[in-house]
Each structure stands twice: as structure tokens, then as C-alpha cells.
Amino acid sequence: MEPAAGTEGAWSGDRTLRAVVPTILACVALAGCAGSLLESKSEAPEIYRLDGAQSAAPPRAAAASPASLGVTRPRAATSLDTERIAVVQPGSRFDYYAGVRWSEAAPEMLQRRLVQALSADGSFAAVVAVPSRVPPDLFLDLELRRFEAAYASAGAPPRVRVEVQATLVDGRRLGRVASFRASSEAAAAADTRRSVIAAFEEATDDAVRQVIEGVRPHAPVAGR
């Protein structure tokens, strides 16, 4: 699974086009280039979605809080707020994979995963995605800082890195209840699409589990 070229600027003119195209074609013909320079415009990209493993869910809380929790759409840099699958190549060069996409922008996918996992956990009476028709008692404010496959060297399987900064906010008093960071890494078994997506699944599940464990102790108890 090789990254696409990071630059997608328009050609500046016919002269530049005539000068550059032969170079690109020659490079593509080499075994080392293997079609990784340009995305195919004739074929639809493969779409992947992270649904989470059932076995990755933490134990259900003993008693649900009467409070409701709203999960915000994570803030993210423009480079991560996209359906494209991010790559960090050797030398810290940021890029994207060619021919593959997430089913939705990464922040939306993480928001959906957290709503599902927190609902299954049972610590709160209700967990909703924000914005919601009914204001929740607590808000989980999120920032997605890392969601990428990082290569230490060319040709080696990447490590997927997921990092989320979370802040639990009292919806009535608008005061901060708790802040914490969830960070996880998972090594891809091979430099293939399925292996990299599986590593994203593993790292995301672990980060989601950390968020749940950070939120759970602050669920209000009935009668307080």
C-alpha cells in the first residue's frame, strides 16, 4: 500500500506539461515507482469504515448514571479533517494513500465510534452526538491530533498513530470536569491495504477505550 503524491497543484502551462509528462511516464515504468505517483481517475477509490471490534469494548458499568452525555465532533487540522487516509513518510513528509478513502471524514468517524462505544458501556443514561435536540448534562469536547500511518523507512510496514485530547464539560455550569489524552499506536503486519486498515482499527479501538476509561469515573451518581 503505497502513498500517493502529496502535491495536487494544477499544471502551469503546456510547456511545463510537455516537459514533465515524459519524466513521470519514465518513472512509472520503473519497478520502484509501481504506479504510486498518480491517483487513478478512472476507478472509484476503495472505501473503508472503522466499526470497532466487539471484543475491544470495556466492561459495562455496574450502574448507569442518570446523566446524559453529548459527544462533539472532534476538531482537527485541515490535513486530518478529510476522508483521505493520512500518511507520514520518512523525513516527516505528510501525504495520503492513493485509491482509498474513509467512508466519512476522520473526525466524524471517531465521533460515531465514541457514541457507539460509550452507549454500549452503559455509564450514562443516554449518549448522543452533538449537536442534539436535547441539551445533554455533560459534553465530551474532543480534538483529533493524530490519525495517520507513519513509515520509519520506505517499504517497511507502517505504525498507525491515533491521538485524541478530551475534555469533559458540565453542560449546566459550563465548567471543566476533567481533561485527559488518549494515545495509541498499532503496527501493521504488512504494507498492504488490509493490514494498514486493521492497524487503524486496533489503534482506534484502544484510543476509544482510553476515552471511556477517562470519562467513566466522572459520570454523576443518582442523588448527588
Rosetta blueprint (number, residue, H / E / L):
1 M L
2 E L
3 P E
4 A E
5 A L
6 G L
7 T L
8 E L
9 G L
10 A L
11 W L
12 S L
13 G L
14 D H
15 R H
16 T H
17 L H
18 R H
19 A H
20 V H
21 V H
22 P H
23 T H
24 I H
25 L H
26 A H
27 C H
28 V H
29 A H
30 L L
31 A L
32 G L
33 C L
34 A L
35 G L
36 S L
37 L L
38 L L
39 E L
40 S L
41 K L
42 S L
43 E L
44 A L
45 P L
46 E E
47 I E
48 Y E
49 R L
50 L L
51 D L
52 G L
53 A L
54 Q H
55 S H
56 A H
57 A L
58 P L
59 P L
60 R L
61 A L
62 A L
63 A L
64 A L
65 S E
66 P E
67 A E
68 S E
69 L E
70 G E
71 V E
72 T L
73 R L
74 P L
75 R E
76 A E
77 A L
78 T L
79 S L
80 L L
81 D L
82 T L
83 E L
84 R L
85 I L
86 A E
87 V E
88 V E
89 Q E
90 P L
91 G L
92 S L
93 R E
94 F E
95 D E
96 Y E
97 Y E
98 A L
99 G L
100 V E
101 R E
102 W E
103 S L
104 E L
105 A L
106 A H
107 P H
108 E H
109 M H
110 L H
111 Q H
112 R H
113 R H
114 L H
115 V H
116 Q H
117 A H
118 L H
119 S H
120 A H
121 D H
122 G L
123 S L
124 F E
125 A E
126 A E
127 V E
128 V E
129 A E
130 V L
131 P L
132 S L
133 R L
134 V L
135 P L
136 P L
137 D L
138 L E
139 F E
140 L E
141 D E
142 L E
143 E E
144 L E
145 R E
146 R E
147 F E
148 E E
149 A E
150 A E
151 Y L
152 A L
153 S L
154 A L
155 G L
156 A L
157 P L
158 P L
159 R E
160 V E
161 R E
162 V E
163 E E
164 V E
165 Q E
166 A E
167 T E
168 L E
169 V E
170 D E
171 G L
172 R L
173 R L
174 L L
175 G L
176 R E
177 V E
178 A E
179 S E
180 F E
181 R E
182 A E
183 S E
184 S E
185 E E
186 A E
187 A E
188 A L
189 A L
190 A L
191 D L
192 T L
193 R H
194 R H
195 S H
196 V H
197 I H
198 A H
199 A H
200 F H
201 E H
202 E H
203 A H
204 T H
205 D H
206 D H
207 A H
208 V H
209 R H
210 Q H
211 V H
212 I H
213 E H
214 G H
215 V H
216 R H
217 P H
218 H H
219 A L
220 P L
221 V L
222 A L
223 G L
224 R L
